[in-house]
Amino acid sequence: MTIRFTEDHEWISLDGDVATVGITTFAQSQLGDVVFVEVPEAGRALTKGKDAAVVESVKAASEVFAPVDGTVVEGNQAVVEDPSLVNSDPQGAGWFFKMTLANPAQLDGLMDQAAYDAFVEGQH
């Protein structure tokens, strides 16, 4: 399973033809307690770098951007019903949506774990 990260603190994990997308543990820690999540509907076309979902916390509202071009196959209704899943497991059960990729080569432009860790370290 390949996991990549964006500079906007989204993660994308590719498993076969379907990728799962969410926000990183770092992003969740910056947001604080998540109180509302809006996920995209199945069939929605997404464009890399454009709005895909919404996450609101007690501190701020933020967009979740599509890390690559593709089409949503599933929104995570569990986080809509229980936004605290984003706090407790942002890179697991707190995922936002699953998508098929229009251009898998776009993953090559994203950071791997080591590069993302260095990027986050540079944000302090």
C-alpha positions as CSV (number, residue, x, y, z in Angstrom):
1,M,0.0,0.0,0.0
2,T,1.4,3.4,-1.1
3,I,0.8,6.4,1.2
4,R,1.6,9.9,0.0
5,F,1.1,13.3,1.5
6,T,0.3,16.9,0.3
7,E,1.6,20.2,1.5
8,D,-2.0,20.9,2.6
9,H,-1.7,17.9,5.0
10,E,-3.9,15.4,3.2
11,W,-2.9,11.8,3.0
12,I,-3.7,9.4,0.2
13,S,-3.3,5.7,0.4
14,L,-3.6,3.6,-2.8
15,D,-4.8,0.0,-2.6
16,G,-5.3,-1.4,-6.0
17,D,-7.4,1.0,-8.1
18,V,-9.0,2.8,-5.2
19,A,-7.4,5.5,-3.0
20,T,-8.5,6.5,0.5
21,V,-8.0,10.2,1.4
22,G,-8.0,12.0,4.8
23,I,-6.2,14.6,6.8
24,T,-2.9,13.9,8.6
25,T,-2.4,13.5,12.3
26,F,-0.5,16.9,12.2
27,A,-3.5,18.6,10.5
28,Q,-5.8,17.2,13.1
29,S,-3.6,18.4,15.9
30,Q,-3.6,21.9,14.4
31,L,-7.4,21.9,14.1
32,G,-8.2,20.6,17.6
33,D,-11.6,19.0,18.3
34,V,-13.4,18.3,15.1
35,V,-17.1,19.0,15.4
36,F,-18.3,18.8,11.8
37,V,-17.3,16.9,8.6
38,E,-18.8,17.1,5.1
39,V,-17.7,14.5,2.6
40,P,-18.2,14.4,-1.2
41,E,-20.9,12.2,-2.7
42,A,-20.0,9.1,-4.9
43,G,-19.7,10.0,-8.5
44,R,-18.3,13.5,-7.9
45,A,-15.3,14.4,-10.1
46,L,-12.4,15.9,-8.2
47,T,-9.6,18.0,-9.4
48,K,-6.2,18.0,-7.8
49,G,-5.8,21.0,-5.4
50,K,-9.5,21.8,-5.4
51,D,-12.1,21.5,-2.6
52,A,-13.2,18.0,-1.9
53,A,-14.5,18.0,1.7
54,V,-15.0,20.2,4.7
55,V,-13.8,19.8,8.2
56,E,-14.7,22.1,11.1
57,S,-13.3,22.2,14.6
58,V,-13.8,24.4,17.6
59,K,-10.9,26.5,16.3
60,A,-11.5,26.8,12.5
61,A,-13.2,25.5,9.4
62,S,-11.0,24.1,6.7
63,E,-11.3,22.7,3.2
64,V,-9.9,19.2,2.4
65,F,-8.4,19.3,-1.0
66,A,-8.2,16.5,-3.6
67,P,-4.6,15.3,-3.7
68,V,-5.0,14.0,-7.3
69,D,-7.6,14.1,-10.0
70,G,-10.3,11.4,-9.9
71,T,-13.8,10.3,-9.0
72,V,-15.3,9.7,-5.6
73,V,-16.5,6.2,-5.1
74,E,-17.5,6.6,-1.4
75,G,-17.8,9.2,1.3
76,N,-17.1,8.1,4.8
77,Q,-20.5,8.5,6.5
78,A,-19.1,7.4,9.8
79,V,-17.1,10.6,10.2
80,V,-20.2,12.7,9.2
81,E,-22.1,11.0,12.0
82,D,-19.2,11.0,14.5
83,P,-16.7,13.7,13.6
84,S,-14.6,12.7,16.6
85,L,-13.2,9.8,14.6
86,V,-11.0,12.4,12.8
87,N,-9.5,13.2,16.2
88,S,-9.1,9.7,17.5
89,D,-7.8,8.1,14.2
90,P,-7.2,10.7,11.5
91,Q,-5.1,8.3,9.4
92,G,-7.4,5.3,9.9
93,A,-11.1,5.2,10.7
94,G,-11.2,9.0,10.3
95,W,-10.7,8.9,6.5
96,F,-12.9,11.3,4.4
97,F,-13.4,9.6,1.0
98,K,-12.3,7.0,-1.4
99,M,-11.7,7.7,-5.1
100,T,-10.4,6.2,-8.3
101,L,-7.5,8.0,-9.9
102,A,-7.7,9.7,-13.3
103,N,-3.9,9.9,-13.5
104,P,-1.9,7.6,-11.1
105,A,1.3,9.4,-12.1
106,Q,0.1,12.4,-10.0
107,L,1.0,10.4,-6.9
108,D,4.7,10.7,-7.9
109,G,4.5,14.5,-7.2
110,L,3.4,14.0,-3.6
111,M,5.6,13.4,-0.6
112,D,6.4,10.1,1.0
113,Q,6.4,9.7,4.8
114,A,10.1,10.9,5.2
115,A,9.6,13.9,3.0
116,Y,6.3,14.8,4.8
117,D,7.9,14.4,8.2
118,A,10.7,16.8,7.2
119,F,8.1,19.2,5.7
120,V,6.1,19.3,9.0
121,E,9.3,19.8,11.0
122,G,10.0,22.8,8.9
123,Q,6.6,24.3,9.8
124,H,7.5,24.7,13.5
